[in-house]
């Protein structure tokens, strides 16, 4: 039953993409170009498919960074009137990169929040414990880093609750926050987060350090050009484009000292999420029976 629900959810996305592709095909082929050549029709199909994908990804981008409708239970930033920002790291812990990041944070006496994957906490318990012992805040990033909207409800509950149990058992700290992989969430996820007392925290600035071939300079430039008071900045200390682990995060490690110095040179203070969000604009909490 769980697999059927997941297949239906994936099927809904495929149907949506197909519908967008047909709409663009109709506009391009039937209403505009009206070509009878097979090669041109094939080209127009791929253009229509690309446009459909573009619309879907634009929709996902807007959903993650701005949301749709009233979403007071989701934090994307702190107060714009403050001079505070928060650093967050996703997908860890990692044996290769997290210790180096922790060393830099300790050297600069800077706090951060680590959104940890349950299976990585099981694999590297001593690093997860170090994160907690050094005073950094801890968030839940699911147990296996799976896309939330395509999971069945049973799988969704397993991802969140198992990660919560693992992180708490290993670190002795109950995760105060939860962040969905890739920022993709739905109504079920929001309700569950509310029930277990974990604030949903997304981000304002993505350093895009997950990209293949990313350089320290590009990370530094992104932060330098965009950062301002209230920002939540997203980095990664593990993860990969395809797998859950194995990505190269050397650029993040190399860029971090200069990123910290740039933020501080702008007169901004790096604070824990709990401090940043304490000053965030307060809104009334939504009804429990919000739509999916």
C-alpha positions in Angstrom: 0.0 0.0 0.0 2.9 2.4 0.9 4.6 1.7 -2.4 1.3 2.3 -4.3 0.9 5.6 -2.6 4.5 6.6 -3.5 4.0 5.5 -7.2 0.8 7.5 -7.4 2.6 10.6 -6.1 5.4 10.1 -8.6 2.8 9.5 -11.3 1.2 12.8 -10.5 4.4 14.7 -11.2 4.9 12.8 -14.5 1.3 13.6 -15.5 1.9 17.3 -14.6 5.0 17.4 -16.8 3.2 15.7 -19.6 0.4 18.2 -19.5 2.8 21.1 -19.6 4.7 19.6 -22.5 1.4 19.1 -24.4 0.4 22.7 -23.8 3.7 24.0 -25.1 3.6 21.6 -28.0 0.1 22.9 -28.9 1.2 26.5 -28.8 4.4 25.9 -30.8 3.3 23.3 -33.4 -0.4 23.8 -33.8 -0.9 27.5 -33.1 2.4 29.0 -34.3 4.9 27.1 -36.5 2.6 24.4 -38.0 5.4 22.4 -39.5 4.8 19.1 -41.3 8.5 18.1 -41.3 9.3 15.2 -39.0 12.6 16.7 -37.9 11.0 20.0 -37.0 8.2 18.2 -35.0 10.8 16.3 -33.1 12.7 19.5 -32.3 9.5 21.2 -31.2 8.7 18.2 -28.9 12.1 18.5 -27.1 11.7 22.3 -26.9 8.2 21.7 -25.4 9.6 19.2 -22.9 12.4 21.6 -21.9 9.9 24.4 -21.4 7.7 22.1 -19.3 10.7 21.1 -17.1 11.6 24.8 -16.9 8.2 25.7 -15.6 8.2 22.9 -13.0 11.7 23.8 -11.7 10.7 27.5 -11.6 7.7 26.4 -9.5 9.9 24.4 -7.2 12.2 27.3 -6.8 9.4 29.7 -5.9 7.9 27.1 -3.5 11.2 26.7 -1.7 12.3 30.3 -1.5 9.0 32.1 -1.2 6.2 29.5 -0.5 2.7 29.5 -1.7 0.0 30.8 0.5 0.2 31.4 4.3 3.2 29.5 5.8 4.0 30.9 9.2 5.3 27.4 10.3 8.2 27.7 7.8 11.3 29.8 8.5 13.3 31.1 5.5 15.0 34.1 7.3 15.2 36.0 10.5 14.2 39.7 10.9 15.5 42.0 8.2 15.8 44.7 10.9 18.6 42.7 12.6 22.3 42.5 11.8 22.4 38.8 12.5 22.8 35.8 10.1 23.0 32.1 10.6 25.2 29.4 9.0 23.7 26.0 8.3 25.3 22.8 7.0 23.3 20.0 5.4 23.8 16.2 4.7 26.4 15.4 7.3 28.2 14.4 9.3 31.1 13.5 7.1 34.4 11.9 8.3 36.3 13.9 5.6 34.8 17.4 5.8 32.8 18.0 9.0 35.8 17.9 11.4 37.6 20.5 9.2 34.5 22.7 9.3 34.2 22.3 13.0 37.9 23.3 13.4 37.3 26.5 11.4 34.1 27.3 13.4 36.0 26.8 16.6 39.0 28.9 15.5 36.6 31.8 14.7 34.4 31.2 17.7 31.3 31.0 15.4 28.2 28.9 15.9 26.3 27.0 13.2 23.4 24.6 12.8 24.0 21.1 11.4 21.1 19.4 9.7 22.1 15.8 9.9 21.1 12.7 8.0 20.2 9.8 10.3 22.3 7.1 8.5 25.3 9.4 8.6 24.9 9.9 12.3 24.9 6.1 12.7 28.0 5.8 10.6 29.9 8.7 12.3 28.6 8.9 15.8 31.7 10.5 17.2 31.5 13.4 14.8 27.8 13.9 15.6 28.7 13.9 19.3 31.4 16.5 18.7 28.9 18.8 16.9 26.7 18.8 20.0 29.6 19.0 22.5 31.0 22.1 20.8 27.7 23.9 21.2 26.3 23.9 17.7 22.6 23.5 17.1 21.2 20.3 15.5 18.5 19.8 13.0 16.8 16.8 11.4 17.5 16.2 7.6 15.7 12.8 7.4 17.1 9.4 7.8 18.1 8.6 4.2 17.9 12.0 2.4 14.9 11.1 0.3 12.5 13.5 -1.5 9.6 14.1 0.8 6.7 14.7 -1.7 7.2 11.4 -3.5 7.3 9.3 -0.3 4.3 7.4 1.0 2.9 8.7 4.3 4.4 5.6 6.1 7.8 6.2 4.5 7.6 9.9 5.3 7.0 9.2 9.0 9.8 6.7 9.1 12.3 9.1 7.5 11.5 11.9 10.1 11.0 9.8 13.2 13.9 7.4 12.7 16.3 10.3 12.1 14.9 12.0 15.2 15.5 8.9 17.3 19.0 8.3 15.9 20.2 11.9 16.4 18.8 12.1 19.9 20.3 8.7 21.0 23.7 9.5 19.6 24.1 13.2 20.6 21.8 13.4 23.6 20.1 16.4 21.9 16.6 16.4 20.5 16.8 18.2 17.1 15.0 21.5 17.3 14.7 21.9 13.6 13.9 19.9 10.5 14.8 20.7 6.9 13.5 18.6 4.0 16.1 17.4 1.4 16.4 19.8 -1.5 13.8 22.1 0.3 10.9 20.0 -1.1 8.1 19.6 1.4 4.3 19.1 1.5 1.4 19.4 3.9 2.0 16.0 5.5 5.6 17.0 6.3 4.4 20.3 7.8 1.9 18.7 10.1 4.3 16.0 11.3 7.0 18.6 12.1 4.4 20.5 14.1 3.4 17.4 16.0 7.0 16.5 17.0 8.0 20.0 17.9 10.6 20.6 15.1 10.6 24.0 13.4 10.9 23.8 9.6 13.9 25.9 8.5 14.8 26.5 4.9 17.3 29.2 3.8 17.7 32.6 2.2 21.1 32.1 0.4 22.3 28.9 -1.1 26.0 28.8 -1.7 25.4 26.1 -4.3 28.4 24.2 -3.0 26.8 21.0 -4.1 27.6 21.7 -7.7 30.2 19.6 -9.5 33.4 21.7 -10.0 32.3 24.5 -7.6 35.2 26.7 -6.5 35.9 28.5 -3.2 35.8 31.8 -5.1 32.3 31.2 -6.4 31.1 30.4 -2.9 32.8 33.5 -1.5 31.4 35.7 -4.2 27.8 34.4 -3.7 27.9 35.3 0.0 29.7 38.6 -0.5 27.2 39.8 -3.1 24.0 38.6 -1.3 24.4 38.5 2.4 22.4 40.8 4.6 20.8 40.9 8.0 18.3 38.0 8.7 19.8 35.6 6.2 20.1 31.9 6.7 23.0 30.6 4.6 23.1 27.1 3.3 26.3 25.0 3.0 26.8 21.3 2.7 29.3 19.2 4.7 28.4 15.9 2.9 26.0 14.6 0.3 26.4 14.2 -3.5 24.4 14.8 -6.6 23.2 11.2 -7.0 24.2 9.4 -3.8 23.8 10.5 -0.2 27.5 10.7 0.5 30.7 11.1 -1.4 30.5 14.6 -2.8 33.6 16.8 -2.8 33.1 19.6 -0.2 36.7 20.9 -0.3 35.5 24.1 -1.8 33.2 24.7 1.2 36.0 24.1 3.7 38.4 26.3 1.8 35.9 29.1 1.4 34.5 29.1 5.0 37.2 31.2 6.7 36.9 34.0 4.1 33.1 33.8 4.2 33.1 34.3 8.0 35.5 37.2 7.6 33.4 38.9 4.9 30.2 38.5 6.9 31.9 40.1 10.0 33.5 42.8 7.9 30.0 43.9 6.8 29.1 44.4 10.4 26.9 41.3 10.6 26.9 38.9 13.6 26.9 35.1 13.1 24.5 33.7 15.6 22.7 30.3 16.3 19.4 29.8 14.5 17.6 30.0 17.9 18.8 33.6 18.3 18.1 34.6 14.7 14.6 33.1 14.6 13.7 34.5 18.0 13.6 37.9 16.3 11.8 36.7 13.2 8.3 38.2 12.5 5.7 36.4 14.6 2.6 35.0 12.8 -0.4 33.1 13.9 0.1 29.3 13.5 -2.0 27.8 10.7 -4.9 25.4 11.3 -4.0 21.7 11.7 -6.3 20.7 8.8 -4.3 22.6 6.2 -4.5 21.2 2.6 -2.0 18.7 1.3 
